[in-house]
Amino acid sequence: MELEQMGKLAKEAARRMIKLSQPEKNVCLTAVAKNLIDETDAILEANRKDIENGEKNNMPPALLDRLRLTEERINAIADGVRQIAALDDPIGEVISMKERPNGLLIGKKRVPIGVIGIIYESRPNVTVDAFSLCFKTSNAVILRGGSDAINSNMALVSVIKKSLEENNVTKDAVFLVEDTSRETANHMMQLNNYIDVLIPRGGAGLIKTVVQNATIPVIETGTGNCHIYIDASADVDMAVSIVENAKLQRLGVCNACESLVIHKDIAGDVMPELLAMLKENECEVRGDELVRAFDNEVIPASVEDYETEYLDKIISARIVDTIDQAIEHINKYSTGHSEAIITKDYDNAQRFLNEIDSAAVYVNASTRFTDGFEFGFGAEIGISTQKLHARGPMGLEALTTTKYVIYGNGQVRP
């Protein structure tokens, strides 16, 4: 099906979806979760084709991990759908209502955006997460995944459409663009007559391409050059544990730690343990001269290293004299995603929270928690690193807009 036709049908579907009640939407979502489990074998078979193609194309291990589905991961995706079904529906919520001196009641209520377009890479779970969040907020969605996950995405969308039809809801609530060519993606970025907002989710190259070429409003989801600052008063064991989790638990995710900043007063205590842990996990360290003084196997760090989201077993490191230097370094090189401070100093913790300009800022916790599921949203449409409309993990409210509703009793403007 051509994009123009998809857009037209999606816009018509969005108008019909406004009429769906919360119970009706929840029944559909529950059916999607059930059918995902029931169709696990078919989904895994489709995913195996994508994995085989990825291996033939020498896809890096971290990206293969993002692409791979397992029975456990499908169960987690289904759980996410059920969580979204259990959440309160924001559509129709009256945010405010005030009476003017002339007797008019002027209120603001949440409404769907309409048709949401999503261009994304690799991770097939995004297909289900994106549909579920859009559907719960009565938005139609047009999905354009990457060629590397096309078989998985087709299988997942087939399950979703089947679930909608079983519950007498238009299957046009979701479309998958099966043509994964660059030309089709560029066309989608300019489908102003039908798509109300476009959300890119993937690497820096994809996001930059969408931002620079789209004529549709874009919610920018950012790459994750995430930092951990180990303050002078940090608990050493806590710092090593958090760094290990944030960097190594899962490499190919945007909330993984890519850069360390360490206060000089604790470097002597924490650096030997940090470097030993990273070496044991075969994680390459690229550091400044002060970091290299602890281990001559540390590779000299360049400015490019401090700017890089590695998505690999590589981490940059710098030792600083003060918390001011740490904050300056992080704000300079961060992509505005997630940063953490490890400290026992309350005042330094508050300074870090106030002065770091990122979407999620942590005290004594791993950056890996920046996630819609972990934040209680059921799932997420992406992590927004921009500052307009939505910032951080985007759940249901981020997929709504507002309109004013005005009640009168015959007023005319003088």
C-alpha positions as CSV (number, residue, x, y, z in Angstrom):
1,M,0.0,0.0,0.0
2,E,1.3,3.5,-0.9
3,L,2.1,5.9,1.9
4,E,-0.6,8.4,0.8
5,Q,-3.3,5.7,1.1
6,M,-1.9,4.7,4.5
7,G,-2.1,8.2,5.6
8,K,-5.6,8.7,4.4
9,L,-6.9,5.5,6.1
10,A,-5.0,6.3,9.3
11,K,-6.5,9.8,9.5
12,E,-10.0,8.3,9.0
13,A,-9.3,5.7,11.7
14,A,-8.1,8.3,14.1
15,R,-11.4,10.1,13.8
16,R,-13.3,6.9,14.6
17,M,-11.0,6.0,17.5
18,I,-12.0,9.1,19.4
19,K,-15.3,7.4,20.0
20,L,-13.7,4.3,21.7
21,S,-14.3,4.1,25.5
22,Q,-11.5,3.3,27.9
23,P,-13.0,-0.2,28.5
24,E,-13.1,-0.9,24.8
25,K,-9.5,0.1,24.3
26,N,-8.4,-2.0,27.3
27,V,-10.1,-5.1,26.0
28,C,-8.2,-4.7,22.7
29,L,-4.9,-4.2,24.5
30,T,-5.5,-7.3,26.6
31,A,-6.3,-9.3,23.5
32,V,-3.0,-8.1,21.9
33,A,-1.1,-9.2,25.0
34,K,-2.8,-12.7,24.9
35,N,-2.2,-13.1,21.2
36,L,1.4,-12.2,21.4
37,I,1.9,-15.1,23.8
38,D,-0.2,-17.4,21.7
39,E,1.8,-16.5,18.6
40,T,5.2,-16.7,20.2
41,D,6.5,-19.5,17.9
42,A,5.6,-17.6,14.8
43,I,7.1,-14.4,16.1
44,L,10.3,-16.1,17.0
45,E,10.5,-17.8,13.6
46,A,10.2,-14.4,11.9
47,N,12.8,-12.9,14.3
48,R,15.2,-15.8,13.5
49,K,15.2,-14.7,9.9
50,D,16.2,-11.1,10.9
51,I,18.9,-12.5,13.3
52,E,20.4,-14.6,10.5
53,N,20.4,-11.7,8.1
54,G,22.0,-9.5,10.8
55,E,24.8,-12.1,11.3
56,K,25.4,-12.4,7.5
57,N,25.7,-8.6,7.4
58,N,28.2,-8.6,10.3
59,M,25.9,-6.6,12.6
60,P,27.7,-5.8,15.9
61,P,26.8,-8.0,18.9
62,A,25.2,-5.1,20.8
63,L,22.8,-4.4,17.9
64,L,22.1,-8.1,17.4
65,D,21.1,-8.1,21.1
66,R,18.7,-5.2,20.5
67,L,17.2,-7.1,17.5
68,R,16.8,-10.5,19.2
69,L,13.5,-11.7,20.6
70,T,13.2,-14.6,23.0
71,E,10.2,-16.1,24.8
72,E,11.2,-14.2,27.9
73,R,11.3,-10.9,25.9
74,I,8.0,-11.5,24.3
75,N,6.5,-12.2,27.7
76,A,7.9,-8.9,28.9
77,I,6.5,-7.1,25.8
78,A,3.0,-8.6,26.6
79,D,3.4,-7.5,30.2
80,G,4.1,-4.0,29.0
81,V,0.8,-4.1,27.0
82,R,-1.1,-5.3,30.0
83,Q,0.4,-2.5,32.1
84,I,-0.7,0.1,29.6
85,A,-4.2,-1.4,29.7
86,A,-4.2,-1.0,33.5
87,L,-3.2,2.7,33.4
88,D,-5.7,5.5,33.6
89,D,-6.7,6.8,30.2
90,P,-5.7,10.5,29.9
91,I,-8.0,11.2,27.0
92,G,-10.9,13.4,28.1
93,E,-9.2,14.5,31.3
94,V,-10.2,18.0,32.2
95,I,-7.0,19.7,33.4
96,S,-8.5,23.0,34.5
97,M,-11.8,24.8,34.6
98,K,-12.2,28.5,35.5
99,E,-15.1,30.9,35.5
100,R,-14.5,34.3,33.9
101,P,-16.2,37.5,35.2
102,N,-18.7,37.3,32.3
103,G,-19.8,33.9,33.4
104,L,-18.0,31.8,30.8
105,L,-16.5,28.6,32.0
106,I,-13.2,28.0,30.2
107,G,-11.6,24.6,30.6
108,K,-8.7,22.6,29.1
109,K,-9.0,18.9,28.3
110,R,-6.6,16.2,27.0
111,V,-7.3,15.0,23.5
112,P,-5.5,12.7,21.0
113,I,-2.8,14.2,18.7
114,G,-4.3,12.3,15.7
115,V,-1.9,10.3,13.5
116,I,1.6,9.7,14.8
117,G,4.4,8.5,12.6
118,I,7.3,6.6,14.1
119,I,10.6,5.9,12.3
120,Y,12.8,3.5,14.3
121,E,15.6,1.0,14.1
122,S,16.4,-2.6,15.2
123,R,14.3,-3.1,18.3
124,P,11.1,-4.9,17.4
125,N,9.6,-4.3,20.9
126,V,9.2,-0.7,19.8
127,T,6.6,-1.9,17.4
128,V,4.3,-3.1,20.1
129,D,5.1,-0.4,22.6
130,A,4.4,2.3,20.1
131,F,1.1,0.8,19.0
132,S,-0.1,0.2,22.6
133,L,0.7,3.8,23.8
134,C,-0.8,5.3,20.7
135,F,-3.9,3.2,20.8
136,K,-4.5,3.8,24.5
137,T,-4.5,7.6,23.7
138,S,-6.8,7.1,20.7
139,N,-4.1,7.9,18.2
140,A,-3.6,6.0,14.9
141,V,0.0,5.2,14.2
142,I,2.1,4.6,11.1
143,L,5.3,2.6,11.9
144,R,8.4,2.5,9.8
145,G,11.0,0.2,11.2
146,G,14.4,-0.7,9.8
147,S,15.1,-3.4,7.2
148,D,17.0,-5.4,9.8
149,A,13.8,-6.1,11.8
150,I,11.2,-6.2,9.0
151,N,10.2,-9.8,9.4
152,S,9.8,-9.4,13.2
153,N,7.8,-6.2,12.7
154,M,5.5,-7.8,10.1
155,A,4.8,-10.7,12.5
156,L,4.1,-8.4,15.4
157,V,1.8,-6.0,13.4
158,S,-0.1,-9.0,12.1
159,V,-0.9,-10.1,15.7
160,I,-2.0,-6.6,16.5
161,K,-4.3,-6.3,13.5
162,K,-5.8,-9.7,14.2
163,S,-6.5,-8.5,17.8
164,L,-8.2,-5.4,16.6
165,E,-10.4,-7.2,14.1
166,E,-11.4,-9.8,16.8
167,N,-12.8,-6.9,18.9
168,N,-14.5,-5.0,16.0
169,V,-12.0,-2.1,16.0
170,T,-10.6,-0.8,12.8
171,K,-7.3,-2.5,11.9
172,D,-6.3,0.9,10.3
173,A,-5.4,2.1,13.8
174,V,-1.9,0.7,12.9
175,F,0.1,0.5,9.7
176,L,3.6,-0.8,9.1
177,V,5.5,0.6,6.2
178,E,7.0,-2.6,4.7
179,D,9.1,-0.7,2.1
180,T,12.2,0.1,4.1
181,S,13.9,2.2,1.4
182,R,15.4,5.6,2.2
183,E,13.1,7.1,-0.5
184,T,10.0,5.9,1.3
185,A,11.3,7.2,4.7
186,N,11.9,10.6,3.2
187,H,8.4,10.6,1.7
188,M,7.0,9.7,5.1
189,M,8.8,12.7,6.7
190,Q,6.8,15.0,4.4
191,L,3.4,13.5,4.7
192,N,2.0,16.7,6.3
193,N,-1.6,16.2,5.2
194,Y,-1.9,13.0,7.2
195,I,0.7,12.7,9.9
196,D,0.4,15.1,12.8
197,V,3.8,14.4,14.5
198,L,6.8,12.4,13.7
199,I,8.9,10.6,16.3
200,P,12.4,9.2,15.4
201,R,13.8,6.5,17.6
202,G,17.2,5.1,17.0
203,G,20.8,6.2,16.5
204,A,22.2,9.6,16.0
205,G,22.3,9.3,12.2
206,L,18.6,8.5,12.0
207,I,17.5,11.2,14.4
208,K,19.6,13.8,12.6
209,T,18.2,12.8,9.2
210,V,14.6,13.1,10.5
211,V,15.1,16.4,12.2
212,Q,16.8,17.9,9.1
213,N,14.4,16.5,6.5
214,A,11.0,16.3,8.1
215,T,8.4,19.0,7.2
216,I,6.1,17.5,9.9
217,P,6.6,18.5,13.6
218,V,9.2,16.2,15.2
219,I,9.6,15.1,18.8
220,E,13.3,14.5,19.0
221,T,14.4,11.4,20.9
222,G,18.1,11.6,21.7
223,T,21.1,9.4,21.7
224,G,22.5,8.5,25.1
225,N,26.0,9.7,25.9
226,C,25.2,9.2,29.6
227,H,27.6,10.1,32.5
228,I,28.2,9.0,36.0
229,Y,30.1,11.4,38.3
230,I,31.8,9.8,41.3
231,D,31.9,12.6,43.9
232,A,34.6,12.9,46.6
233,S,32.3,11.5,49.3
234,A,31.0,8.5,47.2
235,D,30.7,5.1,48.7
236,V,33.3,3.1,46.7
237,D,31.4,-0.2,46.6
238,M,28.3,1.6,45.5
239,A,30.1,3.5,42.8
240,V,31.6,0.3,41.3
241,S,28.3,-1.6,41.5
242,I,26.4,1.2,39.8
243,V,29.0,1.7,37.1
244,E,29.0,-2.0,36.4
245,N,25.2,-2.1,36.0
246,A,24.9,1.2,34.1
247,K,27.7,0.3,31.6
248,L,27.6,-3.5,31.2
249,Q,24.2,-4.9,32.0
250,R,23.1,-4.1,28.4
251,L,25.4,-2.4,26.0
252,G,23.2,-1.4,23.1
253,V,20.7,0.8,24.9
254,C,20.5,4.5,25.1
255,N,20.5,4.7,28.9
256,A,23.8,2.8,29.3
257,C,26.6,4.8,30.9
258,E,29.3,5.8,28.3
259,S,31.4,8.2,30.3
260,L,32.8,8.5,33.9
261,V,33.9,11.6,35.7
262,I,35.7,11.1,39.0
263,H,36.7,13.5,41.7
264,K,40.5,13.6,42.4
265,D,40.0,13.1,46.2
266,I,38.4,9.7,45.7
267,A,40.3,8.6,42.6
268,G,43.0,6.7,44.7
269,D,40.3,4.6,46.3
270,V,37.9,4.0,43.5
271,M,40.0,3.9,40.3
272,P,41.8,0.6,41.1
273,E,38.5,-1.2,41.8
274,L,36.8,0.4,38.8
275,L,39.6,-0.4,36.4
276,A,39.8,-4.0,37.7
277,M,36.0,-4.5,37.3
278,L,36.0,-3.0,33.8
279,K,39.1,-5.1,32.8
280,E,37.5,-8.2,34.1
281,N,34.5,-7.5,31.9
282,E,36.8,-6.8,28.9
283,C,35.6,-3.1,28.8
284,E,38.1,-0.8,27.2
285,V,38.8,2.4,29.0
286,R,39.8,5.7,27.3
287,G,41.0,8.3,29.8
288,D,42.9,11.5,30.4
289,E,46.5,11.5,31.8
290,L,45.3,11.3,35.4
291,V,43.2,8.2,34.6
292,R,46.1,6.6,32.6
293,A,48.4,7.1,35.6
294,F,46.5,4.3,37.3
295,D,46.9,1.8,34.4
296,N,49.1,2.2,31.4
297,E,46.6,0.0,29.4
298,V,44.1,2.9,29.5
299,I,44.0,4.4,26.0
300,P,44.4,8.2,25.7
301,A,41.0,9.9,25.4
302,S,40.2,12.4,22.7
303,V,37.5,15.0,22.5
304,E,35.7,12.6,20.2
305,D,35.7,9.9,22.9
306,Y,34.0,12.3,25.4
307,E,31.3,13.0,22.7
308,T,30.7,9.4,21.7
309,E,27.8,7.0,22.5
310,Y,29.8,3.8,22.1
311,L,27.0,1.1,22.5
312,D,30.0,-1.2,23.0
313,K,32.5,-2.3,25.7
314,I,34.2,1.0,25.7
315,I,34.0,3.8,28.2
316,S,35.6,7.2,28.6
317,A,36.9,8.6,31.9
318,R,38.2,11.9,33.3
319,I,39.4,12.9,36.7
320,V,38.4,16.5,37.9
321,D,39.4,18.8,40.7
322,T,35.9,20.0,41.7
323,I,32.2,19.3,41.2
324,D,32.1,22.5,39.2
325,Q,34.4,20.9,36.6
326,A,32.4,17.7,36.6
327,I,29.1,19.6,35.9
328,E,30.8,21.7,33.2
329,H,32.2,18.6,31.6
330,I,28.9,16.7,31.6
331,N,26.9,19.6,30.3
332,K,29.4,20.1,27.5
333,Y,29.5,16.5,26.3
334,S,26.2,15.1,27.3
335,T,23.4,14.5,24.8
336,G,20.9,15.5,27.5
337,H,19.7,12.0,28.2
338,S,20.6,10.7,31.7
339,E,23.3,11.5,34.2
340,A,24.1,10.3,37.7
341,I,26.0,11.4,40.8
342,I,27.4,9.0,43.4
343,T,27.7,11.0,46.6
344,K,27.0,11.2,50.4
345,D,27.0,15.0,50.2
346,Y,23.4,16.3,50.2
347,D,24.4,19.8,49.0
348,N,26.4,18.3,46.0
349,A,23.5,16.0,45.2
350,Q,21.2,19.0,45.0
351,R,23.6,21.1,43.0
352,F,23.9,18.2,40.5
353,L,20.2,17.8,40.2
354,N,19.7,21.5,39.7
355,E,22.6,22.3,37.3
356,I,22.8,19.2,35.1
357,D,20.8,19.9,31.9
358,S,19.5,16.5,31.1
359,A,16.1,14.8,30.9
360,A,16.8,12.4,33.8
361,V,19.2,13.1,36.6
362,Y,20.0,10.5,39.3
363,V,21.5,10.5,42.8
364,N,23.1,7.2,43.8
365,A,21.3,5.1,41.2
366,S,22.0,3.6,37.7
367,T,21.1,5.5,34.6
368,R,19.6,2.2,33.3
369,F,16.3,3.2,35.0
370,T,15.5,5.8,32.4
371,D,12.8,3.7,30.8
372,G,9.0,4.0,30.5
373,F,8.5,0.6,32.1
374,E,10.7,1.5,35.1
375,F,9.0,4.8,35.5
376,G,5.6,3.2,35.7
377,F,4.4,4.1,32.2
378,G,4.0,0.5,31.1
379,A,6.2,1.3,28.1
380,E,7.5,4.3,26.3
381,I,7.4,5.8,22.9
382,G,11.0,7.0,23.3
383,I,13.2,9.2,25.5
384,S,12.8,12.8,24.5
385,T,15.9,14.9,25.0
386,Q,14.2,18.1,23.7
387,K,12.5,20.6,25.9
388,L,9.2,21.4,24.1
389,H,6.0,19.4,24.7
390,A,7.7,16.3,26.2
391,R,11.0,15.5,27.9
392,G,12.4,12.2,29.2
393,P,10.5,8.8,28.9
394,M,7.4,9.5,26.9
395,G,4.3,7.7,28.2
396,L,0.6,8.3,27.6
397,E,0.4,12.0,28.4
398,A,3.2,12.8,26.0
399,L,1.0,11.4,23.2
400,T,-1.8,13.9,23.9
401,T,-2.5,17.5,23.2
402,T,-5.1,19.8,24.7
403,K,-8.1,21.8,23.6
404,Y,-10.1,24.5,25.3
405,V,-13.7,23.8,26.0
406,I,-15.9,26.8,26.8
407,Y,-19.4,26.7,28.4
408,G,-21.7,29.7,28.1
409,N,-25.3,30.7,28.7
410,G,-25.8,33.2,25.9
411,Q,-22.8,35.5,26.3
412,V,-21.8,37.7,23.4
413,R,-18.7,39.8,23.2
414,P,-19.3,43.5,23.7
